[in-house]
Amino acid sequence: MAKNPVAANVLMLILIVGGLVTLMAGIKQEVFPEVDLDVVLVEVVYPGASPAEVEQAVVLAIEEGIRGVDGIKEVRSTAREGSALVTAELVLGTKPDRALNDVKSAVDRITSFPADVERPTVSILAPRQQAISIVLYGDVDEATLRTVAENSRRELLRDERITYVELTGIRPLEISIEVPQAQLRKYHLTLDEIAARIRAASVELPGGTVKTTAGEVLLRTTERRDRGHEFGDIVLLSPPDGSQVRVRDVATVKDGFQQNDRRATFNGKRAAMINVFRVGDETPLTVVAAAKEHVAELQATLPQGLHAAPWFDAAEIYEQRLSLLMRNARIGLLLVLLILGLFLEARLAFWVTLGIPISFSGALLLFPAADLSINMISLFGFIVTLGMVVDDAIVIGEAIYKQQSEGKGLLESAIAGAKEVAQPVVFAIVTTCVAFAPMLLVPGVMGKFFRVLPTLVIAVLLISLLESLLILPAHLAHAMPWWLRTVLAPYLWLMERVSRVEVPRRLAVCIERGYLPLLRRALRWRYVTIAAGVAIVILTAGVVAGRV
């Protein structure tokens, strides 16, 4: 391709423009890769039961029922007061939907559950990535805190940049109806009778339709009750004298919260947490920005004594890793430009440096096909390859420069230099790819996380090899276009001034007078050299072991 610069430039534009278009078209951005965990959950509520009772009546029955389901690798169970959780890990390659249906059918066939056990919930464990949490805290009552938290959640969901929000640290609402025994005796009632009448009076059901001349009329009972005073108005008795006995006449009705031992605090004050999650193609930076804007607006409307603060900002970690990559990339580009321009020539340094963005853009072009996203692991992969991606280009560029130094023309030097080192460069890249390949074979859920790094590294290195063998020689085989020389005029002028220092000649003198005599002595006294090396290794191991 050295004889056809147009083809090389077309290939370069495909890699660069294709990668940028793919990035702007919406490569998924997330803190960590979103993978299927291959776990089926079975949750069962058994009110009032101790952990031992839950284990005996629920857990053992579920374990026995689902153990024979195809595709289940391991079953783990947790029995706690009032509930049970059974997790079934699937064998690698099992279809989660099919396993879910099989487990659900197996649980439905169990007939030995006690009467008080609620209907089991069977679901696939779906990982959700939390982007940020908003903490509401202060010296306010629990009802006020819950009201503000619910309103804040609704406001967040109205933002088109946020899809999923959940509340934690707040007890569920509960309406308690306490009936003294004396009142039961006075009105000749039982708790079951009161519960039945409350249940019958608090319903919301469709009642069908009635056809009229004006059209159909939908009938519906609207007796749903959500507040304590509404339950207090329910009629329990209607004596012959026309009077009515209501719930509030025989019982104390309270709007409160479910009784449990959990309590959330922040800075020593009662608190509630609003967790905001990244879903689908949303980016952590976008979701967190929307949440922080809401916090800034919320501060002005909070009741006295209540405060809001962001907590667990996952986007901050993501942004730090992204800024580290960009900072290292800038430093790498600058060092390659300066060092190669100093020891070889400015034109070669520019084309070698261009291999970094070409390789990275080409890798981005492959992201959709490889099912990759921009996350902490892939960004780490870019950082790892940043120092490796120009190695092959430097070797080939130096070989071409050597041919030019011997008086050959640009095209002849490019072809001869590339052929001279093509084989060792290919083997070096393939060896590195083979070193990362075993990570692709890690099984299970961890393998789904590990595959990101070797897939990215191998893709970047192969694109780098393609660039150094095809695109770089074509650029070095021809003179730099005038418009590019105009754009790079300051850099070319600086390198021209620096070249007067004759750094390559001075380095050759240092090698001739310093390094080569030392090398000859080391080879002459080879046993002493080997002993010194072994002694350094032993000394280093001793220092490390002593500190550990």
WOJOGI-V815764 format. One record per residue. N is the residue number from 0. RES is the residue in three letters. PSI is psi in degrees with one decimal (none if undefined). Layout:
n res psi
N RES PSI
N RES PSI
//
This chain:
n res psi
0 MET -8.7
1 ALA -28.4
2 LYS -7.5
3 ASN 81.6
4 PRO -25.1
5 VAL -44.8
6 ALA -39.7
7 ALA -42.4
8 ASN -37.4
9 VAL -44.3
10 LEU -41.2
11 MET -43.6
12 LEU -36.6
13 ILE -44.3
14 LEU -45.4
15 ILE -55.0
16 VAL -41.3
17 GLY -42.6
18 GLY -42.3
19 LEU -40.8
20 VAL -41.7
21 THR -40.2
22 LEU -45.9
23 MET -25.1
24 ALA -12.9
25 GLY 53.0
26 ILE 132.4
27 LYS 134.3
28 GLN 129.3
29 GLU 161.8
30 VAL -49.2
31 PHE 155.8
32 PRO 139.0
33 GLU 108.9
34 VAL 158.3
35 ASP 126.8
36 LEU -9.5
37 ASP 48.6
38 VAL 131.9
39 VAL 130.2
40 LEU 138.9
41 VAL 113.6
42 GLU 131.8
43 VAL 133.5
44 VAL 128.3
45 TYR 86.9
46 PRO 133.8
47 GLY -0.9
48 ALA 144.9
49 SER 164.2
50 PRO -38.4
51 ALA -41.8
52 GLU -39.0
53 VAL -43.8
54 GLU -46.3
55 GLN -41.7
56 ALA -25.9
57 VAL -56.2
58 VAL -49.6
59 LEU -36.9
60 ALA -41.4
61 ILE -43.5
62 GLU -44.0
63 GLU -34.7
64 GLY -35.5
65 ILE -5.3
66 ARG -28.2
67 GLY 3.0
68 VAL 134.4
69 ASP 137.6
70 GLY -0.7
71 ILE 125.6
72 LYS -44.7
73 GLU 143.9
74 VAL 127.9
75 ARG 144.0
76 SER 148.5
77 THR 123.2
78 ALA 124.3
79 ARG 174.8
80 GLU 116.9
81 GLY -0.8
82 SER 162.9
83 ALA 147.3
84 LEU 121.6
85 VAL 125.7
86 THR 130.8
87 ALA 111.5
88 GLU 133.7
89 LEU 152.0
90 VAL 143.0
91 LEU 127.9
92 GLY -9.1
93 THR 138.1
94 LYS 118.5
95 PRO -39.8
96 ASP -41.7
97 ARG -42.5
98 ALA -37.8
99 LEU -45.4
100 ASN -39.2
101 ASP -42.7
102 VAL -40.4
103 LYS -41.1
104 SER -40.2
105 ALA -39.9
106 VAL -38.0
107 ASP -24.4
108 ARG -10.4
109 ILE 125.0
110 THR 4.4
111 SER 4.8
112 PHE 143.2
113 PRO 161.2
114 ALA -28.5
115 ASP -7.5
116 VAL 130.7
117 GLU 164.5
118 ARG 127.3
119 PRO 146.1
120 THR 120.5
121 VAL 127.9
122 SER 164.3
123 ILE 133.4
124 LEU 112.9
125 ALA 115.1
126 PRO 131.2
127 ARG 136.1
128 GLN 114.2
129 GLN 128.8
130 ALA -41.8
131 ILE 156.5
132 SER 144.4
133 ILE 123.6
134 VAL 125.3
135 LEU 124.0
136 TYR 156.6
137 GLY 179.4
138 ASP 71.8
139 VAL 164.1
140 ASP 163.7
141 GLU -34.7
142 ALA -43.7
143 THR -42.4
144 LEU -42.7
145 ARG -40.3
146 THR -45.4
147 VAL -40.4
148 ALA -42.1
149 GLU -43.3
150 ASN -39.8
151 SER -39.5
152 ARG -43.7
153 ARG -38.6
154 GLU -39.3
155 LEU -40.2
156 LEU -20.4
157 ARG -21.7
158 ASP 126.9
159 GLU -14.5
160 ARG -9.1
161 ILE 135.1
162 THR -39.6
163 TYR 128.6
164 VAL 139.1
165 GLU 156.2
166 LEU 141.4
167 THR 162.2
168 GLY 4.9
169 ILE 131.7
170 ARG 144.6
171 PRO 149.1
172 LEU 146.9
173 GLU 135.4
174 ILE 116.8
175 SER 136.3
176 ILE 108.8
177 GLU 121.2
178 VAL 113.6
179 PRO 149.9
180 GLN -31.7
181 ALA -37.5
182 GLN -35.5
183 LEU -42.5
184 ARG -36.2
185 LYS -41.4
186 TYR 7.2
187 HIS 50.4
188 LEU 160.3
189 THR 162.3
190 LEU -36.4
191 ASP -37.8
192 GLU -42.4
193 ILE -43.3
194 ALA -40.6
195 ALA -40.7
196 ARG -35.9
197 ILE -42.8
198 ARG -39.8
199 ALA -27.2
200 ALA -4.7
201 SER 72.7
202 VAL 157.0
203 GLU 101.1
204 LEU 148.3
205 PRO 142.9
206 GLY 15.0
207 GLY -159.3
208 THR 155.0
209 VAL 125.6
210 LYS 130.7
211 THR 175.1
212 THR -25.4
213 ALA -5.5
214 GLY -166.9
215 GLU 139.9
216 VAL 123.7
217 LEU 132.1
218 LEU 139.5
219 ARG 136.8
220 THR 128.3
221 THR 64.6
222 GLU 20.5
223 ARG 135.9
224 ARG 131.0
225 ASP -7.6
226 ARG 156.5
227 GLY -41.0
228 HIS -26.8
229 GLU -38.3
230 PHE -31.6
231 GLY -22.6
232 ASP -6.5
233 ILE 133.3
234 VAL 126.9
235 LEU -41.0
236 LEU 146.3
237 SER 87.0
238 PRO 162.6
239 PRO -22.5
240 ASP 1.4
241 GLY -8.4
242 SER 165.9
243 GLN 139.9
244 VAL 115.9
245 ARG 169.8
246 VAL -40.7
247 ARG -17.3
248 ASP -25.0
249 VAL -10.3
250 ALA 164.7
251 THR 118.8
252 VAL 126.5
253 LYS 134.1
254 ASP 116.6
255 GLY -149.7
256 PHE 156.2
257 GLN 137.8
258 GLN 118.6
259 ASN 172.6
260 ASP 8.6
261 ARG 140.1
262 ARG 130.7
263 ALA 134.2
264 THR 153.9
265 PHE 121.0
266 ASN 35.2
267 GLY 7.8
268 LYS 154.6
269 ARG 138.4
270 ALA 157.8
271 ALA 146.5
272 MET 133.1
273 ILE 111.3
274 ASN 124.8
275 VAL 128.9
276 PHE 151.7
277 ARG 129.8
278 VAL 140.5
279 GLY -128.4
280 ASP 8.6
281 GLU 148.2
282 THR 148.2
283 PRO -39.7
284 LEU -40.5
285 THR -45.3
286 VAL -44.3
287 VAL -39.2
288 ALA -42.9
289 ALA -41.0
290 ALA -40.2
291 LYS -34.9
292 GLU -39.7
293 HIS -39.3
294 VAL -42.2
295 ALA -39.8
296 GLU -33.7
297 LEU -32.8
298 GLN -32.9
299 ALA -15.1
300 THR 0.5
301 LEU 147.5
302 PRO 159.6
303 GLN 133.4
304 GLY -6.9
305 LEU 138.2
306 HIS 158.7
307 ALA 141.1
308 ALA 140.4
309 PRO 150.3
310 TRP 144.8
311 PHE 68.8
312 ASP 96.2
313 ALA -28.7
314 ALA -24.6
315 GLU -41.2
316 ILE -44.4
317 TYR -44.0
318 GLU -35.6
319 GLN -42.9
320 ARG -39.0
321 LEU -42.3
322 SER -33.1
323 LEU -43.0
324 LEU -46.5
325 MET -39.7
326 ARG -45.3
327 ASN -36.0
328 ALA -43.3
329 ARG -43.3
330 ILE -41.9
331 GLY -45.0
332 LEU -44.3
333 LEU -42.8
334 LEU -41.9
335 VAL -43.4
336 LEU -44.6
337 LEU -46.3
338 ILE -47.2
339 LEU -37.9
340 GLY -29.3
341 LEU -42.0
342 PHE -24.8
343 LEU -98.9
344 GLU 157.6
345 ALA -40.1
346 ARG -46.1
347 LEU -40.4
348 ALA -40.0
349 PHE -47.1
350 TRP -33.9
351 VAL -42.5
352 THR -34.4
353 LEU -18.1
354 GLY -26.5
355 ILE -56.8
356 PRO -32.1
357 ILE -44.7
358 SER -43.9
359 PHE -41.8
360 SER -40.1
361 GLY -37.1
362 ALA -40.6
363 LEU -32.5
364 LEU -26.9
365 LEU -3.8
366 PHE -49.2
367 PRO -40.9
368 ALA -34.5
369 ALA 0.7
370 ASP 49.1
371 LEU 158.9
372 SER 166.2
373 ILE 109.7
374 ASN -174.8
375 MET -38.0
376 ILE -43.6
377 SER -36.0
378 LEU -37.7
379 PHE -38.3
380 GLY -41.1
381 PHE -39.9
382 ILE -40.5
383 VAL -44.3
384 THR -10.2
385 LEU -37.9
386 GLY -10.9
387 MET -21.8
388 VAL -23.3
389 VAL 0.1
390 ASP -49.1
391 ASP -36.7
392 ALA -36.9
393 ILE -42.6
394 VAL -47.2
395 ILE -41.5
396 GLY -39.9
397 GLU -36.6
398 ALA -39.5
399 ILE -40.1
400 TYR -38.1
401 LYS -41.8
402 GLN -39.2
403 GLN -35.8
404 SER -23.7
405 GLU 4.8
406 GLY 6.0
407 LYS 159.5
408 GLY 170.8
409 LEU -49.8
410 LEU -45.4
411 GLU -39.6
412 SER -40.2
413 ALA -44.1
414 ILE -46.7
415 ALA -42.8
416 GLY -41.8
417 ALA -41.2
418 LYS -35.7
419 GLU -40.1
420 VAL 7.6
421 ALA -44.6
422 GLN -51.8
423 PRO -33.7
424 VAL -43.0
425 VAL -45.0
426 PHE -36.1
427 ALA -43.9
428 ILE -43.7
429 VAL -38.9
430 THR -42.6
431 THR -41.4
432 CYS -41.1
433 VAL -33.9
434 ALA -33.2
435 PHE -18.7
436 ALA -37.7
437 PRO -23.8
438 MET -19.6
439 LEU -15.7
440 LEU 2.9
441 VAL 125.9
442 PRO 171.1
443 GLY -164.6
444 VAL -39.5
445 MET -33.5
446 GLY -31.3
447 LYS -28.8
448 PHE -42.8
449 PHE -29.9
450 ARG -22.0
451 VAL -46.6
452 LEU -54.4
453 PRO -34.7
454 THR -44.0
455 LEU -46.5
456 VAL -45.2
457 ILE -40.6
458 ALA -45.6
459 VAL -42.9
460 LEU -39.7
461 LEU -39.7
462 ILE -39.1
463 SER -40.5
464 LEU -42.6
465 LEU -43.0
466 GLU -41.7
467 SER -27.9
468 LEU -26.8
469 LEU -48.7
470 ILE -46.2
471 LEU -48.8
472 PRO -35.0
473 ALA -36.4
474 HIS -39.5
475 LEU -12.6
476 ALA -6.9
477 HIS 156.1
478 ALA 152.4
479 MET 132.9
480 PRO 153.6
481 TRP -38.6
482 TRP -31.4
483 LEU -35.6
484 ARG -33.8
485 THR -42.1
486 VAL -38.2
487 LEU 16.0
488 ALA -46.0
489 PRO -42.7
490 TYR -43.5
491 LEU -38.0
492 TRP -42.3
493 LEU -44.3
494 MET -33.2
495 GLU -39.6
496 ARG -40.3
497 VAL -31.5
498 SER -19.2
499 ARG -17.3
500 VAL -16.7
501 GLU 54.0
502 VAL -45.1
503 PRO -40.2
504 ARG -42.0
505 ARG -38.2
506 LEU -40.1
507 ALA -37.2
508 VAL -42.5
509 CYS -38.0
510 ILE -42.8
511 GLU -40.1
512 ARG -23.1
513 GLY -55.3
514 TYR -47.5
515 LEU -44.0
516 PRO -38.9
517 LEU -38.4
518 LEU -41.2
519 ARG -42.2
520 ARG -40.7
521 ALA -38.5
522 LEU -34.1
523 ARG -42.2
524 TRP 59.6
525 ARG -34.9
526 TYR -37.2
527 VAL -39.6
528 THR -43.8
529 ILE -42.6
530 ALA -39.7
531 ALA -40.4
532 GLY -44.3
533 VAL -41.0
534 ALA -38.7
535 ILE -41.4
536 VAL -45.4
537 ILE -43.0
538 LEU -43.1
539 THR -43.7
540 ALA -38.7
541 GLY -41.5
542 VAL -44.4
543 VAL -45.5
544 ALA -36.6
545 GLY -35.1
546 ARG -31.3
547 VAL none
//
